[in-house]
């Protein structure tokens, strides 16, 4: 029996060392996957992806939500 994916259906995250951290960031809307079933946790990030994540993180903090770290 295969374990159910823990984060938004991303099958490639199950058992990954960063699964819980990615789950916390996903819950706050800071990170998104490639599609409904794929996150690609070991893929390099582009500058645009890093900037988008930084802006989403700043939005979370400015909304008064707790730091997801």
N, C-alpha and C positions, 0 to 999 in steps of 0.2 A: 504494500500500500504506500503510495506517494503522499508526503505531507502537503497540505494545502499551502499555497503561497501566503506569506504573512503580510505582504504589502501590496495593496491595490492589484492583485493578480499577477504581479511580476514574478514569473516562474524562475528567472535566473538569479533572484535574490535569496531564495530559500537556502539557508545554511551559510550564506556569505558572511564573512567576518564583520562587515559594516551594515548588516541587515537592520539592526535595531536603530542605529543612527539615521539611516536612510528613512526608516519608518517614521521617526520623529520629525524629520524635515518634510516628508511627504504629507504628514498630517497637518502641518502648518501651511502647506501650499508652496514651499520653497523649492522643492525639486519635483520634476515630473519625469515620466519614463519616455522611452522612444515610442511606444504604443501601449495598448491595453495589457499586453502580456510580457513586455520586455523593458528592462531598465538599463542593461549593459553597465553594471557597476565597475567593471575594470577598464572601460573605454576612457581614453583621454578626453578632457573637456576642452571646448573651444573658448576663446576669449569672450565671445558673445554669451555662451552658457554661463560662464563665471559671473559676468556682469549682471545677467538676468537674475541669478541666484542671490547676488549681493543686494540688488534692489528689492527683491521679495523679502529677504531677511530684514532689511531696513524697514520695510513696510510693517512687518510683524512686530518689530520692536516699537515703532512709532504708534502702533495701535494699542500699545500698553499690554500686549500679551507677554507671558514669560519667555525668556530665552529658551529655545528648544534644545540647546546643548545639554 
